[in-house]
Every structure is written in structure tokens, then in C-alpha cells.
Amino acid sequence: GGLVERRLSLSWDELNAMPQRTILATLECAGNGRSFLSQKVPGVPWGAGAVAHAEWSGVPLCDVLEMAGLADEAIEFVCEGADVGTEPDHPEPIHFARGLSRRKALHRDTLLALRMNGEPLTPSHGFPLRLLVPGWYGVASVKWLTSVEATDQPFRGYFQTVKYTIKRRCGGEEVTAPLEGMAVKSEIVRPFAGEALALGKQRVFGLAWAGEEAVAGVEISTDGGTSWQT
């Protein structure tokens, strides 16, 4: 809906009958690693495990927007889920909703996802339908998606301006911006933190991801960062 020529209401069966696209994508929680911060912050005390990689299948969002006849002046898309609740600083019930830029909404890898790893979504992963926004923090991939509204204004919703934001220095002042693309990050999976190792050679392995970019290379240090090797 919103700035389109015609509003569309599509059932799960209708979406399932449309041409499907399958991609591999990594999703990371915006709070991943929060427990490692030297200055403690509120929120779920995630360690390093709030990230996963999966195969996703569904209908490119751009195909549905084309069917609706997207207006040229639409710059952002408000994506709302069925989940509703309250926050300590927002006692009135509020639906979860996030804004998506036109650039990202029209990318063919941004999906109205119906399946994960070849199987229909489970309820915890957003069944019957979720948004899938590769390269952006998981908060953008709205679960239990109910509506997408095209607008000519930046979205100012609670989960866009109060929660899931980051503070940056810009022109000598601090500005608050919504979280979008994932930062470059890596994680050693084995050995795990605190593991007791035997003497001798050790196999170290892990993974790295870079949001919307490709990983150019990975280096490791075994002496606290004094030297590095590929």
C-alpha cells in the first residue's frame, strides 16, 4: 500500500505460486556480542552466538512492488509485523515495524521469504511470511510480515528512532541513525573461550562476514595482536 497505483492483498498461496528466488544469507542480531562491551548496556546479554547462515526462498519484494505500480516519489517502505507489545518507555501497545530504503527494497535479493533451508518457515522464524534483507542486521528482516507501505518520508517509528539505532560523530556533533548494514566481523568458533587445550598443534577455525560486502581476507593472531598471519 501507500504510494502505489493499486493496493495489493496477497495470500500465502498466491505468493507461493509466484516465481521464487533462493539465496544464501547471514543474519546477525544487532546486539550480538553486547556482553563483551567494557561499558555495560541494557538488553539481552548476547555472547557471540547470535548469528546464523541459511538458505532463504521467496518472492523478490521488487516483483510485488512492480505489480502494485510503485510511485517515483516513494523513498522508504514501512514494513510491519503481526507481533505487538510494550516497552518500559512505551507502555502503549505497539506493533514491530521498520523502515526499508528504496535502494534496498528494490534489490532482487530482498525477499518476501516463505522458506528457510527448503522448508516452510517455522513460527519462530516468522511463518507464514517474513521479510529477508540480506547484508543488514536481523532487525530489518521483519517476522510475521503483515504490510508494506510506500512513503515519501523517512520512517520515525519507535524501533527505528529509539531502539535499534547507533550514535555516530558527524561534522563535530553526535547523531543517531537507524541500524542498517552489518559491520565487518569475525568469530573464532573453536577453540571456544576458556577451553583447556593439550600441548601441541591446535586446529583453529571460525567464520567472518562483512554485511553487504564480500570478505576480502581473514588473518589471525596468536600473540595478542603483535603479529598476524593469513
C-alpha positions in Angstrom: 0.0 0.0 0.0 0.9 3.7 0.3 2.4 5.4 -2.7 1.4 2.8 -5.3 -1.1 2.8 -8.1 -3.1 -0.1 -6.6 -3.2 -1.7 -3.2 -2.5 -5.4 -3.2 -3.6 -8.1 -0.7 -1.8 -11.4 -1.4 -2.5 -14.7 0.3 0.3 -17.2 1.1 -0.9 -19.4 -1.8 -0.7 -16.6 -4.2 2.8 -15.6 -3.1 3.8 -19.3 -3.2 2.6 -19.5 -6.9 4.8 -16.6 -8.0 8.3 -17.1 -9.3 10.6 -17.8 -6.4 14.2 -16.8 -5.8 16.6 -18.6 -3.5 19.7 -17.0 -1.8 22.2 -17.8 0.9 22.4 -15.1 3.6 23.8 -14.5 7.0 21.7 -12.9 9.7 23.1 -11.3 12.8 21.3 -9.9 15.8 22.2 -6.2 16.3 23.0 -7.0 19.9 25.4 -9.8 19.1 28.5 -9.5 21.3 26.8 -7.0 23.7 28.1 -8.8 26.8 31.7 -8.1 25.7 31.3 -4.3 25.9 33.5 -2.7 28.5 30.7 -0.3 29.3 27.7 -2.4 30.2 24.5 -1.6 28.3 20.9 -2.8 28.8 19.4 -5.6 26.6 19.7 -9.3 26.1 23.3 -10.2 27.2 24.3 -11.9 24.0 27.7 -13.5 23.7 29.0 -14.2 20.2 26.3 -16.7 19.1 23.5 -14.5 17.7 24.4 -15.1 14.1 23.5 -17.8 11.6 23.7 -18.6 7.9 20.8 -20.2 5.9 19.2 -20.7 2.5 16.2 -18.5 2.0 13.5 -18.7 -0.6 10.6 -16.4 -1.5 9.3 -13.7 -3.8 11.6 -10.7 -4.5 9.9 -7.7 -2.9 10.5 -5.7 -6.1 8.3 -8.0 -8.0 5.3 -7.3 -5.7 6.1 -3.5 -5.8 6.1 -3.7 -9.6 2.7 -5.3 -9.5 1.4 -2.5 -7.3 2.8 0.2 -9.5 5.3 1.9 -7.3 5.3 5.8 -7.4 8.6 7.6 -8.2 8.3 9.7 -5.0 8.4 6.7 -2.7 11.7 6.7 -0.8 11.0 4.4 2.1 8.9 1.3 2.9 7.4 0.8 6.3 7.3 -3.0 7.0 5.1 -4.1 9.9 4.8 -7.4 11.6 1.9 -9.0 13.4 3.8 -9.1 16.8 2.7 -6.4 19.2 3.8 -5.5 22.8 5.0 -2.8 25.1 8.4 -1.4 26.2 9.3 0.1 29.6 9.5 3.5 28.0 6.5 2.9 25.7 3.6 1.5 27.8 1.1 1.7 24.9 1.0 -1.5 22.8 2.9 -1.1 19.5 3.5 -3.3 16.5 7.0 -4.0 15.5 7.8 -2.1 12.3 11.0 -1.0 10.5 11.7 1.3 7.5 13.5 0.0 4.4 15.2 2.3 1.9 14.1 2.3 -1.7 17.6 1.1 -2.8 17.3 -2.0 -0.6 13.7 -2.7 -1.2 14.2 -2.8 -5.0 17.3 -5.1 -4.7 16.4 -8.6 -6.1 17.8 -10.3 -3.1 15.4 -8.6 -0.7 12.7 -11.3 -0.4 9.2 -11.9 1.0 10.5 -15.2 2.4 8.4 -18.3 2.6 11.0 -21.0 3.2 14.3 -21.5 5.1 16.6 -24.3 4.1 14.0 -25.6 1.8 11.2 -26.0 4.4 8.3 -23.7 5.2 9.2 -21.1 7.9 8.6 -22.2 11.4 6.6 -19.9 13.7 9.7 -18.8 15.5 11.3 -17.8 12.2 8.3 -15.8 11.0 5.7 -18.1 9.5 3.8 -17.6 7.3 5.8 -14.7 5.8 8.9 -12.7 6.8 11.0 -10.0 5.1 14.5 -11.1 4.3 17.0 -8.2 4.0 20.5 -9.7 3.2 23.5 -7.7 4.5 21.5 -5.8 7.1 21.2 -6.6 10.8 18.4 -9.2 11.5 16.1 -6.5 12.9 15.4 -5.4 9.3 14.1 -8.8 8.4 10.6 -8.3 9.9 9.0 -11.5 11.0 5.2 -12.3 10.7 5.0 -9.6 8.0 1.5 -8.2 7.5 2.0 -5.0 5.5 4.4 -2.9 3.4 3.6 0.8 2.9 5.4 3.0 0.5 6.0 6.5 1.8 7.8 9.7 0.7 9.0 10.4 4.3 11.7 8.8 6.5 10.0 6.4 8.9 10.1 7.7 12.5 8.8 4.6 14.3 9.9 3.5 17.8 12.1 0.6 16.6 13.6 3.0 14.0 14.5 6.0 16.1 14.6 4.9 19.8 15.6 1.2 19.6 18.0 -0.4 17.1 19.9 2.8 16.5 23.6 3.8 16.6 25.3 7.0 17.6 27.9 8.4 15.2 30.0 11.6 15.1 29.1 13.7 12.1 30.5 17.2 11.5 31.6 17.6 15.1 28.2 16.5 16.6 26.7 13.3 17.6 23.8 12.0 15.5 21.6 9.0 16.0 20.9 6.8 12.9 18.9 3.5 12.4 21.0 0.4 12.2 21.2 -1.0 8.6 24.2 -2.8 7.1 26.1 -5.3 9.3 29.6 -4.3 10.3 32.7 -6.4 9.3 33.1 -9.0 12.0 34.7 -12.4 12.6 34.4 -15.1 15.2 36.7 -18.0 16.3 34.3 -21.0 16.8 37.0 -23.4 18.1 38.7 -23.5 20.4 36.0 -21.8 22.5 36.7 -19.2 25.2 38.1 -20.8 28.3 38.7 -24.2 26.7 41.6 -26.2 28.2 43.9 -27.3 25.3 46.5 -30.1 25.2 50.1 -29.4 24.3 51.0 -29.4 20.6 49.4 -28.1 17.4 45.8 -26.9 17.6 43.3 -26.5 14.8 41.6 -23.1 14.9 38.6 -22.3 12.8 35.9 -19.8 12.6 34.0 -17.5 10.2 33.8 -13.9 9.0 31.1 -11.8 7.4 31.0 -8.3 6.1 27.4 -7.2 5.7 26.7 -6.2 2.1 30.3 -6.6 1.1 32.4 -9.7 0.3 35.1 -10.8 2.7 38.4 -9.9 1.2 40.6 -11.9 3.6 41.0 -13.2 7.1 44.1 -13.0 9.4 44.7 -14.5 12.8 47.0 -13.5 15.7 48.2 -16.0 18.3 50.3 -13.4 20.3 47.7 -10.8 21.3 47.8 -8.8 18.1 51.6 -8.3 17.8 51.8 -10.3 14.6 49.3 -11.6 12.1 49.1 -14.4 9.5 46.6 -15.2 6.8 
